Amino acid sequence: MSSPRTDPGTAPCAPPTSSAHSTPAPGTAPTPGRPRARRHRALRMAAALSVLLAGTFFTTGAAPPRAAKAGLTCTSIGRTFQDGNTVSGSGAIIAPCSGGATLVIQRSRWYGWEDMATQNFTGRHSQTITYNCGGTGIHDFRTYINSQHADGSYEFHESNRINANCG
């Protein structure tokens, strides 16, 4: 039978003789501490994340959309609700604006939001959208509306989220 391996001169259950914050003995080299290792790991992770995010913006070739000007609201969103196997939502283009908008019902998946029903509409009115979710199981659903203003800026509104059991 073999005995546990220990360093010469130390007992198997002896407490550590140095810590990250202790002063090294005279004539010995300092031992790198954990705080420094954590700091370097955090810097490496930040650098990797910045490279990943930069790659996302530069590989698409498209500039991120501009937000709508403050105070200018041209669209509104209603509530998302379930009635049986039907998920419904609504949105509207409101005065004094006109133009077009896209109304979408989405369901949550492990990889993000999936578009289930999409409807484009124009003019100043309210629009309802529905999706038959029968047989799809239990998911979170939401409705959102997206429109583009004459100056090229975008407006986006998201409804409440519901958890629907669709069998």
N, C-alpha and C positions, 0 to 999 in steps of 0.2 A: 504494500500500500504506500502511495506517495504522500508526502506532506505538502501543504500549501507553500508556494514560492514567496519568499519575502526578501527584501533587500538586506544585506548584512548590516547589523547594528540597529535594526528597527524591530519592534515587536509587531506581530500581525495586526493588532488592534490599536496601535499607537495613533494618537491624533497627529494631524499634519503639523510639520514644524515651521512652515512658512505660510503666509497668506499674501493675497495680492497687494495689500496695503502695508505690509511690514517692511522694515528697513533691512536690507541685506547685511550680512555680517561683513566686517572689514576684510578687504582683499578678495571678495567674491563678486561675481558678475550679477547684476540685478536680474531677477526672473520676470518675464513678461506677465502682466496680470490680466485677469478676465475683463475688466472695464475696457482696456485697450482692444482686446479681441472683439468685444461686442461692438465697439465704435467702428472698427474696420469692417466687420460684417455688415453693419448698417450702411456704411458708405458704399460697399460693393453692391448691396441690394438696391440702393438709391440709383446708382449708376446703371445697373441693369434695367431698372424700371424706366429711367429716362430714355435709354436706347430703344426699349420696346415701344414706348409712347411716341417717340420721334419717328420710328419706322411706320407707325400707323398713319400719321399725318402725311409723311412724305411719299409713301407708296401709293396712296389713293389719288394723288394729283389734284384733289379738290380742296378748296379752302373750307374751313368750318363755316356753317351758315351763320349769318348775322342775326342777332336777336332783334325783335321789333323795338321801335322807339318807345321810351317810357311814356306812359299815359295814353298810348294809342291801342285800344282794344277793338278788334274787328270780329272776333269769334268768341263764342262761349260754348261750354260743355255741360251736358246734363248728367244725370246719374245713370250708372250701369245697374241693371237688375235682371233677375231670372224669373221666368214664369214657366214652370214645367221644364221642358228641354229647350226652351228658347231664351237666349241671352240677348238683351236689347240695350241700346244706348242712344243718345241724341246729342246733336250739336247744332249751332246756328251761326250764320253770318249776320251781324247786327249793324243797324244804321249808325253812322252815315256811310259805312263801307259797303263795297260791292265786290264782285269778283268771284273767285272760286276757292273751294276748300276740299279737303279730303277727310272723311270720317272713317275710323277704323276700329273694329273690335279685335282685341288681342287676347291670347291666353298665355299664361306663364309656363315655360318649359325649363328644364335644367340648364339649357344653353342660352336662355333669354326669352324675350317676348316674340310670339309667333302671330302673324297676321291671319285672322280667320275669316273676316269679311271686310271689304273695302268699298266705299261708295264716294264718288266725286259729285259735287253739286255746286251750282252757281246761284247768284242772286241773294237778296236779303230775306231769308226765311229759315225756319227750323227744319232739320232733317232727322229722321229716325232710321237706325240701322239694326238689323236682327241677324242672329246666327243660330242655327239648329245644332245644339251640342250633344244630341242624343247618342249614347254609346261611347262617348269619349272619356268617361271617368270623372275624376275630381280634379278641377283646375281653378286657378285664380284667373279672373277676367277683368279687363278694363276697356274703356273706350277713350280714344283720343281724337282731337281735331288738329289739323295742320293747315295753315294757309300762308300764301306769299303776298306781301304788300307790293304796291306799285314801285316803291323804292328798292325792291329786291330783298328786303328783310323778311324774316319768317316769324310766325306766331304759332305757338304750340300750347295746347291745354290738355290735361289728363283728368279723367273722371276718378271717382272712387274705385276701389278694387273690391270685387266680391269673390267668395269661394263658392263655386257651384258644383254640385254633384249631378252629373248628367248621365249616370248609369253606365 
